Amino acid sequence: MNIQDLQAEINAIDQEIAQIESSGGQAIVKKLLNIIERLASSNDAQESELQKLRDEINRLKGEQGKPDIKANKKKDGNISSEAERKEAEANAKKGTENWIYFAMD
């Protein structure tokens, strides 16, 4: 059961609480729901930490972990800094110099 399912059930129970006439009963049920919500969030944090530790164990064993796949970035020629622009121009110029040099041989 994931957190979304629990949240949906808590919301449904919360609506039913409003129908309870006894104020003492409402207070008890709300406290119990708060406890359940804290436990669910704690459980999620522990599952996340457990997965990190499993990945670290596998890495130490020499196994490959989950691949860190990054989104493809399209180079559109828009260079954000002056240093990057100069570097790109130098690379382009170097490429043409090599071509000219080889063409003369």
Backbone as a chain_set.jsonl record, in Angstrom:
{"seq": "MNIQDLQAEINAIDQEIAQIESSGGQAIVKKLLNIIERLASSNDAQESELQKLRDEINRLKGEQGKPDIKANKKKDGNISSEAERKEAEANAKKGTENWIYFAMD", "coords": {"N": [[0.854, -1.174, 0.0], [0.677, 2.138, -0.923], [1.581, 5.593, -0.237], [-0.279, 7.296, -1.404], [-2.611, 5.766, -1.573], [-3.092, 5.38, 1.142], [-3.505, 8.034, 1.906], [-5.874, 8.599, 0.527], [-7.63, 6.851, 1.826], [-7.504, 7.915, 4.401], [-8.643, 10.418, 3.985], [-11.248, 9.629, 3.333], [-12.018, 8.454, 5.741], [-11.818, 10.666, 7.359], [-13.969, 12.196, 6.483], [-16.038, 10.615, 7.384], [-15.637, 10.873, 10.074], [-16.575, 13.39, 10.626], [-19.249, 12.95, 10.738], [-19.636, 11.661, 13.091], [-21.198, 11.988, 16.183], [-20.347, 12.219, 18.817], [-18.04, 14.139, 20.48], [-15.778, 13.296, 21.835], [-15.227, 10.862, 20.632], [-14.565, 11.715, 18.086], [-12.181, 13.101, 18.577], [-10.466, 11.066, 19.432], [-10.34, 9.417, 17.165], [-9.186, 11.206, 15.317], [-6.672, 11.588, 16.488], [-5.643, 9.01, 16.225], [-5.556, 8.824, 13.447], [-3.634, 10.778, 12.907], [-1.385, 9.558, 14.01], [-1.164, 7.329, 12.332], [-0.611, 8.606, 9.921], [1.898, 9.809, 10.466], [3.41, 7.478, 10.871], [3.271, 6.321, 8.337], [4.654, 8.195, 6.75], [7.14, 8.044, 7.954], [7.765, 5.399, 7.367], [8.046, 5.541, 4.563], [10.334, 7.16, 4.394], [12.202, 5.47, 5.573], [12.191, 3.319, 3.79], [13.296, 4.544, 1.562], [15.87, 5.188, 2.519], [16.78, 2.584, 3.018], [16.917, 1.566, 0.399], [18.968, 3.183, -0.61], [21.093, 2.267, 0.973], [21.213, -0.402, 0.142], [21.982, -0.026, -2.517], [24.51, 1.088, -2.072], [25.828, -1.076, -0.84], [25.817, -2.907, -2.962], [27.413, -1.459, -4.731], [29.851, -1.463, -3.363], [30.4, -4.151, -3.494], [31.171, -4.342, -6.031], [29.388, -4.4, -8.028], [27.352, -2.963, -10.572], [25.319, -0.198, -10.001], [22.076, 1.331, -10.172], [21.732, 2.869, -13.299], [22.771, 6.217, -13.924], [20.956, 8.047, -15.675], [20.85, 10.724, -17.758], [18.92, 13.387, -19.132], [18.748, 13.95, -22.643], [20.465, 16.624, -24.082], [19.988, 19.163, -26.302], [22.22, 20.741, -28.383], [22.057, 23.939, -29.301], [23.616, 25.973, -30.15], [23.416, 28.179, -28.62], [25.217, 29.785, -26.4], [25.969, 30.195, -23.053], [27.882, 31.611, -21.556], [30.684, 33.874, -21.712], [33.18, 32.636, -21.671], [32.571, 30.046, -22.539], [31.741, 30.647, -25.116], [34.118, 31.629, -26.292], [35.677, 29.35, -26.108], [34.269, 27.605, -27.78], [34.567, 28.941, -30.213], [37.35, 28.784, -30.477], [37.695, 26.019, -30.701], [36.322, 25.558, -33.067], [37.881, 27.053, -34.825], [40.313, 25.735, -34.583], [39.634, 23.282, -35.647], [39.236, 23.969, -38.36], [41.819, 24.813, -39.017], [43.27, 22.436, -38.836], [42.113, 21.049, -40.917], [42.864, 22.588, -43.113], [45.63, 22.298, -42.965], [45.958, 19.531, -43.44], [44.947, 19.451, -45.958], [46.863, 20.688, -47.468], [48.923, 18.904, -47.696]], "CA": [[0.0, 0.0, 0.0], [1.522, 3.324, -0.992], [1.125, 6.764, 0.521], [-1.481, 7.865, -2.032], [-3.746, 4.952, -1.141], [-3.349, 5.702, 2.553], [-4.077, 9.376, 1.978], [-7.267, 8.51, 0.081], [-8.402, 6.224, 2.904], [-7.574, 8.872, 5.512], [-9.643, 11.429, 3.613], [-12.575, 9.015, 3.454], [-12.302, 8.305, 7.179], [-12.001, 12.02, 7.896], [-15.348, 12.593, 6.178], [-16.913, 9.856, 8.272], [-15.462, 11.42, 11.423], [-17.442, 14.566, 10.738], [-20.603, 12.493, 11.005], [-19.714, 11.143, 14.458], [-21.777, 13.022, 17.035], [-19.597, 12.317, 20.057], [-16.798, 14.885, 20.284], [-14.699, 12.459, 22.349], [-14.937, 9.873, 19.593], [-13.871, 12.409, 16.995], [-10.818, 13.421, 18.999], [-9.693, 9.823, 19.454], [-10.121, 8.978, 15.781], [-8.24, 12.14, 14.709], [-5.342, 11.271, 17.019], [-5.207, 7.767, 15.589], [-5.216, 9.135, 12.057], [-2.356, 11.485, 12.913], [-0.356, 8.555, 14.257], [-1.033, 6.539, 11.106], [0.034, 9.449, 8.916], [3.315, 9.912, 10.822], [4.035, 6.183, 10.63], [3.37, 6.122, 6.894], [5.74, 9.033, 6.229], [8.373, 7.454, 8.482], [7.987, 4.18, 6.586], [8.56, 5.952, 3.251], [11.711, 7.622, 4.574], [13.025, 4.306, 5.849], [12.324, 2.564, 2.54], [14.234, 5.284, 0.724], [17.192, 4.983, 3.102], [17.125, 1.186, 2.8], [17.319, 1.421, -0.995], [20.284, 3.799, -0.745], [22.062, 1.367, 1.583], [21.349, -1.562, -0.752], [22.778, 0.42, -3.655], [25.88, 1.24, -1.613], [26.357, -2.434, -0.653], [26.079, -3.449, -4.301], [28.552, -0.732, -5.297], [31.047, -1.959, -2.689], [30.637, -5.51, -3.987], [31.687, -4.236, -7.388], [28.29, -4.447, -8.991], [26.888, -1.661, -11.038], [24.028, 0.185, -9.461], [21.162, 1.876, -11.162], [22.426, 3.846, -14.13], [22.362, 7.611, -13.761], [20.649, 8.463, -17.035], [20.473, 12.129, -17.819], [18.159, 13.734, -20.322], [19.526, 14.448, -23.768], [20.4, 18.073, -24.244], [20.251, 19.547, -27.687], [23.08, 21.919, -28.513], [21.47, 24.803, -30.314], [24.514, 27.073, -30.451], [23.222, 29.239, -27.653], [26.228, 29.599, -25.371], [25.533, 31.084, -21.992], [28.918, 32.451, -20.971], [31.723, 34.357, -22.612], [34.227, 31.612, -21.716], [32.089, 28.957, -23.396], [31.723, 31.141, -26.491], [35.503, 31.669, -26.768], [36.119, 27.963, -26.257], [33.62, 27.064, -28.969], [35.209, 29.563, -31.372], [38.701, 28.225, -30.588], [37.546, 24.653, -31.213], [35.926, 25.645, -34.469], [39.037, 27.55, -35.566], [41.298, 24.654, -34.575], [39.153, 22.281, -36.599], [39.474, 24.425, -39.728], [43.261, 24.837, -39.231], [43.67, 21.056, -39.102], [41.633, 20.691, -42.239], [43.715, 23.28, -44.078], [46.947, 21.67, -42.885], [45.917, 18.253, -44.118], [44.635, 19.664, -47.362], [48.065, 21.144, -48.151], [49.846, 17.771, -47.869]], "C": [[0.897, 1.232, 0.0], [0.861, 4.509, -0.293], [-0.137, 7.377, -0.085], [-2.728, 7.089, -1.625], [-4.117, 5.259, 0.306], [-3.997, 7.074, 2.685], [-5.543, 9.368, 1.552], [-8.141, 7.893, 1.173], [-8.551, 7.167, 4.094], [-8.6, 9.946, 5.214], [-11.058, 10.874, 3.746], [-12.976, 8.869, 4.927], [-12.56, 9.664, 7.807], [-13.411, 12.527, 7.633], [-16.335, 11.868, 7.087], [-16.806, 10.356, 9.712], [-16.406, 12.593, 11.648], [-18.869, 14.167, 11.085], [-20.762, 11.931, 12.42], [-20.185, 12.267, 15.379], [-20.974, 13.228, 18.318], [-18.271, 13.025, 19.799], [-15.599, 14.103, 20.81], [-14.28, 11.427, 21.333], [-14.178, 10.497, 18.441], [-12.417, 12.676, 17.361], [-9.93, 12.177, 18.972], [-9.354, 9.379, 18.035], [-9.116, 9.904, 15.094], [-6.824, 11.882, 15.205], [-4.786, 10.007, 16.374], [-4.805, 8.005, 14.133], [-3.89, 9.879, 11.958], [-1.197, 10.522, 13.126], [-0.097, 7.747, 12.987], [-0.29, 7.343, 10.038], [1.529, 9.597, 9.2], [4.045, 8.604, 10.546], [4.23, 5.927, 9.14], [4.514, 6.95, 6.311], [7.093, 8.515, 6.716], [8.748, 6.204, 7.694], [8.57, 4.516, 5.217], [10.017, 6.399, 3.351], [12.646, 6.441, 4.803], [13.213, 3.445, 4.606], [13.327, 3.229, 1.609], [15.667, 5.076, 1.224], [17.671, 3.553, 2.878], [17.595, 0.957, 1.366], [18.694, 2.027, -1.234], [21.363, 2.882, -0.181], [22.276, 0.115, 0.738], [22.208, -1.207, -1.965], [24.247, 0.554, -3.273], [26.546, -0.121, -1.396], [26.71, -3.043, -2.0], [27.277, -2.765, -4.951], [29.85, -1.241, -4.682], [31.391, -3.384, -3.112], [31.187, -5.502, -5.405], [30.609, -4.317, -8.447], [27.941, -3.036, -9.422], [25.517, -1.398, -10.451], [23.097, 0.628, -10.561], [21.919, 2.893, -12.004], [21.869, 5.246, -13.904], [22.16, 8.192, -15.154], [20.163, 9.904, -17.006], [19.754, 12.39, -19.135], [19.093, 14.247, -21.411], [19.35, 15.95, -23.872], [20.805, 18.402, -25.667], [21.101, 20.809, -27.691], [22.534, 22.765, -29.651], [22.367, 25.988, -30.649], [24.36, 28.238, -29.503], [24.172, 28.984, -26.488], [26.0, 30.656, -24.301], [26.633, 31.973, -21.435], [29.958, 32.826, -22.015], [32.828, 33.311, -22.766], [33.814, 30.463, -22.633], [32.083, 29.383, -24.861], [33.132, 31.142, -27.075], [36.034, 30.259, -26.998], [35.534, 27.339, -27.525], [34.251, 27.644, -30.239], [36.61, 28.996, -31.597], [38.644, 26.814, -31.149], [37.187, 24.662, -32.692], [37.111, 26.089, -35.327], [40.104, 26.47, -35.675], [40.916, 23.575, -35.58], [39.406, 22.687, -38.036], [40.963, 24.482, -40.02], [43.773, 23.437, -39.553], [43.262, 20.642, -40.505], [42.518, 21.316, -43.315], [45.099, 22.639, -44.117], [46.978, 20.35, -43.635], [45.648, 18.415, -45.605], [45.887, 20.074, -48.137], [49.041, 20.007, -48.396], [49.634, 17.05, -49.13]], "O": [[1.786, 1.349, 0.844], [-0.273, 4.421, 0.177], [-0.972, 7.917, 0.64], [-3.777, 7.678, -1.364], [-5.293, 5.382, 0.651], [-4.922, 7.258, 3.475], [-6.365, 10.059, 2.153], [-9.256, 8.355, 1.418], [-9.607, 7.212, 4.723], [-9.353, 10.346, 6.102], [-11.961, 11.567, 4.216], [-14.119, 9.128, 5.302], [-13.417, 9.8, 8.68], [-13.987, 13.217, 8.474], [-17.342, 12.438, 7.506], [-17.767, 10.274, 10.477], [-16.962, 12.759, 12.734], [-19.615, 14.958, 11.663], [-21.882, 11.745, 12.894], [-19.633, 13.367, 15.356], [-20.942, 14.341, 18.844], [-17.468, 12.563, 18.989], [-14.501, 14.239, 20.271], [-13.09, 11.146, 21.189], [-13.262, 9.891, 17.885], [-11.524, 12.495, 16.534], [-8.78, 12.236, 18.539], [-8.216, 9.012, 17.746], [-8.264, 9.42, 14.35], [-5.874, 11.95, 14.425], [-3.608, 9.942, 16.022], [-3.82, 7.441, 13.655], [-3.111, 9.643, 11.035], [-0.148, 10.655, 12.495], [1.053, 7.511, 12.615], [0.564, 6.805, 9.334], [2.342, 9.52, 8.28], [5.17, 8.612, 10.045], [5.251, 5.372, 8.734], [5.263, 6.458, 5.467], [8.076, 8.546, 5.976], [9.92, 5.984, 7.392], [9.492, 3.843, 4.758], [10.836, 6.06, 2.496], [13.76, 6.418, 4.281], [14.296, 2.898, 4.396], [14.115, 2.553, 0.948], [16.571, 4.817, 0.429], [18.845, 3.334, 2.58], [18.566, 0.234, 1.141], [19.502, 1.463, -1.971], [22.427, 2.731, -0.781], [23.4, -0.375, 0.63], [23.057, -1.993, -2.386], [25.13, 0.182, -4.046], [27.716, -0.293, -1.738], [27.782, -3.627, -2.161], [28.066, -3.411, -5.641], [30.84, -1.432, -5.388], [32.559, -3.773, -3.086], [31.618, -6.535, -5.917], [30.904, -4.304, -9.642], [28.205, -2.059, -8.721], [24.662, -2.284, -10.414], [23.311, 0.333, -11.736], [22.676, 3.698, -11.462], [20.667, 5.435, -13.72], [23.082, 8.76, -15.739], [19.199, 10.246, -16.322], [19.966, 11.688, -20.124], [20.1, 14.896, -21.128], [18.242, 16.476, -23.766], [21.845, 17.96, -26.154], [20.744, 21.817, -27.08], [22.547, 22.357, -30.812], [21.942, 26.908, -31.348], [25.122, 29.201, -29.588], [23.954, 28.074, -25.687], [25.858, 31.843, -24.593], [26.322, 33.025, -20.877], [30.088, 32.18, -23.055], [33.354, 33.12, -23.862], [34.626, 29.967, -23.414], [32.384, 28.581, -25.745], [33.335, 30.712, -28.21], [36.752, 30.007, -27.965], [36.228, 26.63, -28.252], [34.448, 26.929, -31.221], [37.019, 28.754, -32.732], [39.466, 26.45, -31.99], [37.699, 23.855, -33.469], [37.322, 25.566, -36.422], [40.726, 26.304, -36.725], [41.771, 23.025, -36.274], [39.757, 21.842, -38.859], [41.364, 24.227, -41.156], [44.612, 23.268, -40.438], [44.012, 19.95, -41.194], [42.877, 20.666, -44.297], [45.671, 22.459, -45.192], [47.917, 20.079, -44.384], [46.081, 17.593, -46.413], [45.968, 19.834, -49.342], [49.921, 20.143, -49.247], [50.334, 16.077, -49.41]]}, "num_chains": 1, "name": "protein.A"}
